[in-house]
């Protein structure tokens, strides 16, 4: 399950996305998720969760689930 704060970060970075968000959702599933959108999302997540996301680690994420795990790891 995707927590509401994370889901809202996706909606903020990609306002045209109105599909179902799951851990398996990929960048290809979300309109506008290009390199610029990716950076916007990273900033949004950093602001919401009070973490600093390593850009190299973020690039290794294959889907939303991997990104959630990366953020959770930063929080711990």
PENOR-V748667 format. One record per residue. N is the residue number from 1. RES is the residue in one letter. SS is DSSP state (2 for helix, 1 for strand, 0 for the rest). PHI is phi in whole degrees, 0 to 359 (NA if undefined). Layout:
BEGIN
N:RES:SS:PHI  N:RES:SS:PHI
END
This chain:
BEGIN
1:X:0:NA  2:X:0:266  3:X:0:290  4:X:2:299  5:X:2:298  6:X:2:292  7:X:2:301  8:X:2:294  9:X:2:296  10:X:2:298  11:X:2:295  12:X:2:291  13:X:2:285  14:X:0:228  15:X:0:297  16:X:0:276  17:X:0:284  18:X:0:229  19:X:0:275  20:X:0:281  21:X:0:258  22:X:0:231  23:X:0:297  24:X:0:273  25:X:0:299  26:X:0:247  27:X:2:302  28:X:2:296  29:X:2:277  30:X:0:244  31:X:0:302  32:X:0:90  33:X:0:278  34:X:0:246  35:X:2:297  36:X:2:292  37:X:2:297  38:X:2:298  39:X:2:297  40:X:2:301  41:X:2:296  42:X:2:299  43:X:2:297  44:X:2:298  45:X:2:293  46:X:2:299  47:X:2:295  48:X:2:291  49:X:2:256  50:X:0:65  51:X:0:236  52:X:0:244  53:X:0:265  54:X:0:292  55:X:2:302  56:X:2:294  57:X:2:292  58:X:2:298  59:X:2:289  60:X:0:275  61:X:0:287  62:X:0:268  63:X:0:201  64:X:2:299  65:X:2:301  66:X:2:297  67:X:2:292  68:X:2:300  69:X:2:298  70:X:2:296  71:X:2:295  72:X:2:300  73:X:2:297  74:X:2:291  75:X:2:289  76:X:0:294
END
